[in-house]
Protein backbone atom coordinates (compact mmCIF):
# COMPACT_ATOMS: atom_id res chain seq x y z
CA UNK A 1 0.00 0.00 0.00
CA UNK A 2 3.00 2.26 0.54
CA UNK A 3 4.81 3.18 -2.67
CA UNK A 4 8.39 4.43 -2.75
CA UNK A 5 8.74 7.80 -4.47
CA UNK A 6 12.52 7.60 -4.13
CA UNK A 7 14.96 6.14 -1.62
CA UNK A 8 13.83 8.52 1.14
CA UNK A 9 10.12 9.19 0.56
CA UNK A 10 7.00 7.01 0.38
CA UNK A 11 3.41 7.84 -0.56
CA UNK A 12 0.17 6.13 0.39
CA UNK A 13 -3.51 6.41 -0.46
CA UNK A 14 -4.94 6.78 3.05
CA UNK A 15 -8.48 5.76 2.14
CA UNK A 16 -7.39 2.57 0.42
CA UNK A 17 -5.01 1.78 3.29
CA UNK A 18 -7.80 2.14 5.86
CA UNK A 19 -5.83 4.74 7.80
CA UNK A 20 -2.10 5.21 8.43
CA UNK A 21 -0.12 5.47 11.66
CA UNK A 22 3.16 7.40 11.31
CA UNK A 23 5.72 8.92 13.62
CA UNK A 24 5.10 12.55 14.50
CA UNK A 25 6.82 14.93 12.10
CA UNK A 26 7.03 12.40 9.23
CA UNK A 27 4.23 13.88 7.09
CA UNK A 28 5.77 15.90 4.24
CA UNK A 29 2.62 16.92 2.34
CA UNK A 30 -0.78 15.59 1.38
CA UNK A 31 -3.64 16.07 -1.06
CA UNK A 32 -7.32 15.41 -0.39
CA UNK A 33 -9.50 15.49 2.72
CA UNK A 34 -7.36 13.99 5.49
CA UNK A 35 -7.39 14.48 9.26
CA UNK A 36 -4.54 13.80 11.69
CA UNK A 37 -4.90 12.91 15.37
CA UNK A 38 -2.49 11.73 18.10
CA UNK A 39 -2.26 7.95 18.34
CA UNK A 40 -1.17 5.78 21.27
CA UNK A 41 0.48 2.41 20.61
CA UNK A 42 -1.02 -0.23 22.93
CA UNK A 43 1.42 -1.05 25.72
CA UNK A 44 3.08 2.36 25.61
CA UNK A 45 1.57 3.20 28.99
CA UNK A 46 0.32 -0.21 29.99
CA UNK A 47 2.46 -0.51 33.09
CA UNK A 48 1.92 2.91 34.52
CA UNK A 49 0.02 1.80 37.63
CA UNK A 50 0.76 -0.62 40.42
CA UNK A 51 3.83 -0.80 42.59
CA UNK A 52 7.24 0.75 42.22
CA UNK A 53 8.58 -1.72 39.65
CA UNK A 54 5.39 -1.45 37.60
CA UNK A 55 5.56 2.34 37.54
CA UNK A 56 9.28 2.25 36.68
CA UNK A 57 8.71 -0.12 33.76
CA UNK A 58 5.74 1.98 32.62
CA UNK A 59 7.85 5.13 32.51
CA UNK A 60 10.53 3.24 30.54
CA UNK A 61 7.98 1.96 28.03
CA UNK A 62 6.45 5.41 27.60
CA UNK A 63 9.90 6.81 26.82
CA UNK A 64 10.97 4.09 24.39
CA UNK A 65 8.44 4.61 21.60
CA UNK A 66 8.04 7.50 19.20
CA UNK A 67 4.98 9.74 19.26
CA UNK A 68 2.65 8.77 16.43
CA UNK A 69 -0.19 10.34 14.46
CA UNK A 70 -3.18 8.60 12.85
CA UNK A 71 -4.15 9.82 9.37
CA UNK A 72 -7.69 9.13 8.17
CA UNK A 73 -9.83 10.27 5.26
CA UNK A 74 -9.49 10.25 1.48
CA UNK A 75 -6.36 11.40 -0.30
CA UNK A 76 -2.65 10.77 -0.58
CA UNK A 77 0.10 11.49 1.96
CA UNK A 78 3.85 11.62 1.38
CA UNK A 79 6.04 10.55 4.31
CA UNK A 80 9.76 10.83 5.03
CA UNK A 81 11.97 11.61 8.00
CA UNK A 82 15.35 13.34 8.43
CA UNK A 83 16.55 12.32 4.98
CA UNK A 84 16.84 8.67 6.08
CA UNK A 85 16.54 5.70 3.71
CA UNK A 86 13.15 3.95 3.59
CA UNK A 87 12.15 0.34 2.97
CA UNK A 88 8.61 -1.01 2.57
CA UNK A 89 7.70 -4.36 4.18
CA UNK A 90 4.58 -6.09 2.85
CA UNK A 91 3.24 -8.10 5.77
CA UNK A 92 1.38 -11.39 5.47
CA UNK A 93 -1.04 -12.94 7.95
CA UNK A 94 0.80 -14.98 10.58
CA UNK A 95 4.11 -13.13 10.31
CA UNK A 96 5.44 -10.67 12.86
CA UNK A 97 7.53 -7.54 12.39
CA UNK A 98 9.59 -6.40 15.37
CA UNK A 99 11.26 -3.06 14.78
CA UNK A 100 13.21 -0.55 16.82
CA UNK A 101 10.77 2.29 17.59
CA UNK A 102 13.11 4.93 16.17
CA UNK A 103 13.35 2.97 12.90
CA UNK A 104 9.63 2.69 12.15
CA UNK A 105 8.34 5.45 9.87
CA UNK A 106 4.74 4.37 9.29
CA UNK A 107 2.34 1.44 9.03
CA UNK A 108 -1.21 0.76 7.90
CA UNK A 109 -3.63 1.24 10.79
CA UNK A 110 -5.17 -2.24 10.49
CA UNK A 111 -2.00 -3.90 11.74
CA UNK A 112 -2.07 -4.98 15.39
CA UNK A 113 0.64 -3.12 17.29
CA UNK A 114 2.14 -3.39 20.75
CA UNK A 115 5.34 -2.59 22.62
CA UNK A 116 7.34 -5.54 23.93
CA UNK A 117 10.59 -5.98 25.82
CA UNK A 118 13.57 -6.72 23.60
CA UNK A 119 14.61 -9.34 26.14
CA UNK A 120 11.54 -11.44 25.32
CA UNK A 121 11.44 -10.69 21.59
CA UNK A 122 10.32 -13.83 19.82
CA UNK A 123 10.51 -15.86 23.00
CA UNK A 124 14.29 -15.70 23.21
CA UNK A 125 16.10 -16.65 26.39
CA UNK A 126 17.81 -13.31 26.85
CA UNK A 127 16.18 -12.60 30.18
CA UNK A 128 12.48 -13.35 30.08
CA UNK A 129 9.42 -11.20 29.76
CA UNK A 130 7.38 -9.34 32.32
CA UNK A 131 8.61 -6.65 34.67
CA UNK A 132 11.93 -8.26 35.56
CA UNK A 133 12.69 -9.02 31.92
CA UNK A 134 11.95 -5.39 31.10
CA UNK A 135 14.21 -4.10 33.86
CA UNK A 136 17.01 -6.47 32.85
CA UNK A 137 16.57 -5.11 29.33
CA UNK A 138 17.40 -1.62 30.59
CA UNK A 139 20.95 -2.65 31.42
CA UNK A 140 21.54 -4.26 28.04
CA UNK A 141 19.97 -1.30 26.25
CA UNK A 142 22.34 1.08 27.99
CA UNK A 143 25.32 -1.06 26.96
CA UNK A 144 24.36 -1.65 23.35
CA UNK A 145 22.55 1.52 22.33
CA UNK A 146 19.58 -0.60 21.28
CA UNK A 147 16.18 0.47 22.61
CA UNK A 148 14.91 -1.35 25.67
CA UNK A 149 11.55 -1.95 24.03
CA UNK A 150 10.64 -2.72 20.44
CA UNK A 151 7.44 -2.20 18.45
CA UNK A 152 5.71 -5.40 17.37
CA UNK A 153 3.37 -5.43 14.37
CA UNK A 154 1.26 -8.32 13.12
CA UNK A 155 -1.60 -8.90 10.70
CA UNK A 156 -1.99 -8.06 7.02
CA UNK A 157 -0.82 -4.71 5.74
CA UNK A 158 2.45 -2.88 5.25
CA UNK A 159 5.04 -0.93 7.19
CA UNK A 160 7.90 1.40 6.34
CA UNK A 161 11.33 1.11 7.98
CA UNK A 162 14.02 3.78 8.37
CA UNK A 163 17.78 3.33 8.18
CA UNK A 164 20.94 5.37 8.05
CA UNK A 165 23.14 4.51 5.07
CA UNK A 166 20.80 1.98 3.47
CA UNK A 167 19.44 -1.48 4.22
CA UNK A 168 20.82 -5.00 4.25
CA UNK A 169 18.15 -7.73 4.10
CA UNK A 170 19.58 -10.94 5.57
CA UNK A 171 17.69 -14.26 5.37
CA UNK A 172 17.39 -16.17 8.66
CA UNK A 173 16.94 -19.94 8.62
CA UNK A 174 20.29 -21.55 7.92
CA UNK A 175 22.27 -23.82 10.23
CA UNK A 176 23.99 -20.85 11.86
CA UNK A 177 22.45 -17.75 13.48
CA UNK A 178 22.74 -14.31 11.96
CA UNK A 179 24.81 -12.28 14.43
CA UNK A 180 24.16 -8.53 14.35
CA UNK A 181 25.68 -5.51 16.04
CA UNK A 182 22.76 -4.20 18.14
CA UNK A 183 23.45 -0.63 17.03
CA UNK A 184 23.03 -1.64 13.37
CA UNK A 185 19.86 -3.67 14.02
CA UNK A 186 16.66 -2.35 12.43
CA UNK A 187 14.01 -5.09 12.50
CA UNK A 188 13.12 -8.76 12.11
CA UNK A 189 10.29 -10.16 10.02
CA UNK A 190 8.74 -13.62 10.09
CA UNK A 191 9.25 -16.11 12.91
CA UNK A 192 12.60 -14.85 14.17
CA UNK A 193 13.85 -15.17 17.75
CA UNK A 194 16.52 -12.80 19.05
CA UNK A 195 18.92 -13.24 21.93
CA UNK A 196 21.41 -10.70 23.20
CA UNK A 197 24.75 -12.29 24.06
CA UNK A 198 28.01 -10.98 25.41
CA UNK A 199 31.31 -11.49 23.64
CA UNK A 200 33.29 -9.62 26.28
CA UNK A 201 36.77 -10.86 27.16
CA UNK A 202 39.51 -9.66 29.46
CA UNK A 203 40.78 -7.48 26.60
CA UNK A 204 37.50 -5.54 26.65
CA UNK A 205 37.83 -5.08 30.40
CA UNK A 206 41.21 -3.37 29.97
CA UNK A 207 40.17 -1.40 26.89
CA UNK A 208 42.04 -3.46 24.29
CA UNK A 209 39.15 -5.43 22.82
CA UNK A 210 37.55 -5.14 19.40
CA UNK A 211 34.63 -3.15 20.82
CA UNK A 212 31.93 -5.68 19.81
CA UNK A 213 31.11 -6.73 23.38
CA UNK A 214 27.38 -7.28 22.80
CA UNK A 215 25.92 -9.24 19.89
CA UNK A 216 22.33 -9.93 18.82
CA UNK A 217 21.84 -13.54 17.68
CA UNK A 218 18.91 -14.11 15.29
CA UNK A 219 17.51 -17.61 14.63
CA UNK A 220 14.30 -19.09 13.24
CA UNK A 221 12.72 -18.42 9.85
CA UNK A 222 12.46 -14.99 8.29
CA UNK A 223 14.50 -11.89 7.64
CA UNK A 224 16.62 -9.53 9.71
CA UNK A 225 17.04 -5.96 8.49
CA UNK A 226 20.34 -4.21 9.24
CA UNK A 227 21.36 -0.66 8.46
CA UNK A 228 24.73 0.06 6.83
CA UNK A 229 25.79 2.14 9.82
CA UNK A 230 26.03 2.00 13.59
CA UNK A 231 24.65 5.52 13.91
CA UNK A 232 21.61 5.85 16.16
CA UNK A 233 18.52 7.43 14.61
C-alpha positions as CSV (number, residue, x, y, z in Angstrom):
1,X,0.0,0.0,0.0
2,X,3.0,2.3,0.5
3,X,4.8,3.2,-2.7
4,X,8.4,4.4,-2.7
5,X,8.7,7.8,-4.5
6,X,12.5,7.6,-4.1
7,X,15.0,6.1,-1.6
8,X,13.8,8.5,1.1
9,X,10.1,9.2,0.6
10,X,7.0,7.0,0.4
11,X,3.4,7.8,-0.6
12,X,0.2,6.1,0.4
13,X,-3.5,6.4,-0.5
14,X,-4.9,6.8,3.0
15,X,-8.5,5.8,2.1
16,X,-7.4,2.6,0.4
17,X,-5.0,1.8,3.3
18,X,-7.8,2.1,5.9
19,X,-5.8,4.7,7.8
20,X,-2.1,5.2,8.4
21,X,-0.1,5.5,11.7
22,X,3.2,7.4,11.3
23,X,5.7,8.9,13.6
24,X,5.1,12.5,14.5
25,X,6.8,14.9,12.1
26,X,7.0,12.4,9.2
27,X,4.2,13.9,7.1
28,X,5.8,15.9,4.2
29,X,2.6,16.9,2.3
30,X,-0.8,15.6,1.4
31,X,-3.6,16.1,-1.1
32,X,-7.3,15.4,-0.4
33,X,-9.5,15.5,2.7
34,X,-7.4,14.0,5.5
35,X,-7.4,14.5,9.3
36,X,-4.5,13.8,11.7
37,X,-4.9,12.9,15.4
38,X,-2.5,11.7,18.1
39,X,-2.3,7.9,18.3
40,X,-1.2,5.8,21.3
41,X,0.5,2.4,20.6
42,X,-1.0,-0.2,22.9
43,X,1.4,-1.0,25.7
44,X,3.1,2.4,25.6
45,X,1.6,3.2,29.0
46,X,0.3,-0.2,30.0
47,X,2.5,-0.5,33.1
48,X,1.9,2.9,34.5
49,X,0.0,1.8,37.6
50,X,0.8,-0.6,40.4
51,X,3.8,-0.8,42.6
52,X,7.2,0.8,42.2
53,X,8.6,-1.7,39.6
54,X,5.4,-1.5,37.6
55,X,5.6,2.3,37.5
56,X,9.3,2.2,36.7
57,X,8.7,-0.1,33.8
58,X,5.7,2.0,32.6
59,X,7.8,5.1,32.5
60,X,10.5,3.2,30.5
61,X,8.0,2.0,28.0
62,X,6.4,5.4,27.6
63,X,9.9,6.8,26.8
64,X,11.0,4.1,24.4
65,X,8.4,4.6,21.6
66,X,8.0,7.5,19.2
67,X,5.0,9.7,19.3
68,X,2.6,8.8,16.4
69,X,-0.2,10.3,14.5
70,X,-3.2,8.6,12.8
71,X,-4.1,9.8,9.4
72,X,-7.7,9.1,8.2
73,X,-9.8,10.3,5.3
74,X,-9.5,10.2,1.5
75,X,-6.4,11.4,-0.3
76,X,-2.7,10.8,-0.6
77,X,0.1,11.5,2.0
78,X,3.8,11.6,1.4
79,X,6.0,10.6,4.3
80,X,9.8,10.8,5.0
81,X,12.0,11.6,8.0
82,X,15.4,13.3,8.4
83,X,16.5,12.3,5.0
84,X,16.8,8.7,6.1
85,X,16.5,5.7,3.7
86,X,13.1,4.0,3.6
87,X,12.2,0.3,3.0
88,X,8.6,-1.0,2.6
89,X,7.7,-4.4,4.2
90,X,4.6,-6.1,2.8
91,X,3.2,-8.1,5.8
92,X,1.4,-11.4,5.5
93,X,-1.0,-12.9,7.9
94,X,0.8,-15.0,10.6
95,X,4.1,-13.1,10.3
96,X,5.4,-10.7,12.9
97,X,7.5,-7.5,12.4
98,X,9.6,-6.4,15.4
99,X,11.3,-3.1,14.8
100,X,13.2,-0.5,16.8
101,X,10.8,2.3,17.6
102,X,13.1,4.9,16.2
103,X,13.3,3.0,12.9
104,X,9.6,2.7,12.1
105,X,8.3,5.4,9.9
106,X,4.7,4.4,9.3
107,X,2.3,1.4,9.0
108,X,-1.2,0.8,7.9
109,X,-3.6,1.2,10.8
110,X,-5.2,-2.2,10.5
111,X,-2.0,-3.9,11.7
112,X,-2.1,-5.0,15.4
113,X,0.6,-3.1,17.3
114,X,2.1,-3.4,20.8
115,X,5.3,-2.6,22.6
116,X,7.3,-5.5,23.9
117,X,10.6,-6.0,25.8
118,X,13.6,-6.7,23.6
119,X,14.6,-9.3,26.1
120,X,11.5,-11.4,25.3
121,X,11.4,-10.7,21.6
122,X,10.3,-13.8,19.8
123,X,10.5,-15.9,23.0
124,X,14.3,-15.7,23.2
125,X,16.1,-16.7,26.4
126,X,17.8,-13.3,26.9
127,X,16.2,-12.6,30.2
128,X,12.5,-13.4,30.1
129,X,9.4,-11.2,29.8
130,X,7.4,-9.3,32.3
131,X,8.6,-6.7,34.7
132,X,11.9,-8.3,35.6
133,X,12.7,-9.0,31.9
134,X,12.0,-5.4,31.1
135,X,14.2,-4.1,33.9
136,X,17.0,-6.5,32.9
137,X,16.6,-5.1,29.3
138,X,17.4,-1.6,30.6
139,X,21.0,-2.6,31.4
140,X,21.5,-4.3,28.0
141,X,20.0,-1.3,26.3
142,X,22.3,1.1,28.0
143,X,25.3,-1.1,27.0
144,X,24.4,-1.6,23.3
145,X,22.5,1.5,22.3
146,X,19.6,-0.6,21.3
147,X,16.2,0.5,22.6
148,X,14.9,-1.3,25.7
149,X,11.6,-1.9,24.0
150,X,10.6,-2.7,20.4
151,X,7.4,-2.2,18.5
152,X,5.7,-5.4,17.4
153,X,3.4,-5.4,14.4
154,X,1.3,-8.3,13.1
155,X,-1.6,-8.9,10.7
156,X,-2.0,-8.1,7.0
157,X,-0.8,-4.7,5.7
158,X,2.4,-2.9,5.3
159,X,5.0,-0.9,7.2
160,X,7.9,1.4,6.3
161,X,11.3,1.1,8.0
162,X,14.0,3.8,8.4
163,X,17.8,3.3,8.2
164,X,20.9,5.4,8.0
165,X,23.1,4.5,5.1
166,X,20.8,2.0,3.5
167,X,19.4,-1.5,4.2
168,X,20.8,-5.0,4.2
169,X,18.1,-7.7,4.1
170,X,19.6,-10.9,5.6
171,X,17.7,-14.3,5.4
172,X,17.4,-16.2,8.7
173,X,16.9,-19.9,8.6
174,X,20.3,-21.6,7.9
175,X,22.3,-23.8,10.2
176,X,24.0,-20.9,11.9
177,X,22.5,-17.7,13.5
178,X,22.7,-14.3,12.0
179,X,24.8,-12.3,14.4
180,X,24.2,-8.5,14.3
181,X,25.7,-5.5,16.0
182,X,22.8,-4.2,18.1
183,X,23.4,-0.6,17.0
184,X,23.0,-1.6,13.4
185,X,19.9,-3.7,14.0
186,X,16.7,-2.3,12.4
187,X,14.0,-5.1,12.5
188,X,13.1,-8.8,12.1
189,X,10.3,-10.2,10.0
190,X,8.7,-13.6,10.1
191,X,9.2,-16.1,12.9
192,X,12.6,-14.9,14.2
193,X,13.8,-15.2,17.8
194,X,16.5,-12.8,19.0
195,X,18.9,-13.2,21.9
196,X,21.4,-10.7,23.2
197,X,24.8,-12.3,24.1
198,X,28.0,-11.0,25.4
199,X,31.3,-11.5,23.6
200,X,33.3,-9.6,26.3
201,X,36.8,-10.9,27.2
202,X,39.5,-9.7,29.5
203,X,40.8,-7.5,26.6
204,X,37.5,-5.5,26.7
205,X,37.8,-5.1,30.4
206,X,41.2,-3.4,30.0
207,X,40.2,-1.4,26.9
208,X,42.0,-3.5,24.3
209,X,39.2,-5.4,22.8
210,X,37.6,-5.1,19.4
211,X,34.6,-3.2,20.8
212,X,31.9,-5.7,19.8
213,X,31.1,-6.7,23.4
214,X,27.4,-7.3,22.8
215,X,25.9,-9.2,19.9
216,X,22.3,-9.9,18.8
217,X,21.8,-13.5,17.7
218,X,18.9,-14.1,15.3
219,X,17.5,-17.6,14.6
220,X,14.3,-19.1,13.2
221,X,12.7,-18.4,9.9
222,X,12.5,-15.0,8.3
223,X,14.5,-11.9,7.6
224,X,16.6,-9.5,9.7
225,X,17.0,-6.0,8.5
226,X,20.3,-4.2,9.2
227,X,21.4,-0.7,8.5
228,X,24.7,0.1,6.8
229,X,25.8,2.1,9.8
230,X,26.0,2.0,13.6
231,X,24.6,5.5,13.9
232,X,21.6,5.8,16.2
233,X,18.5,7.4,14.6
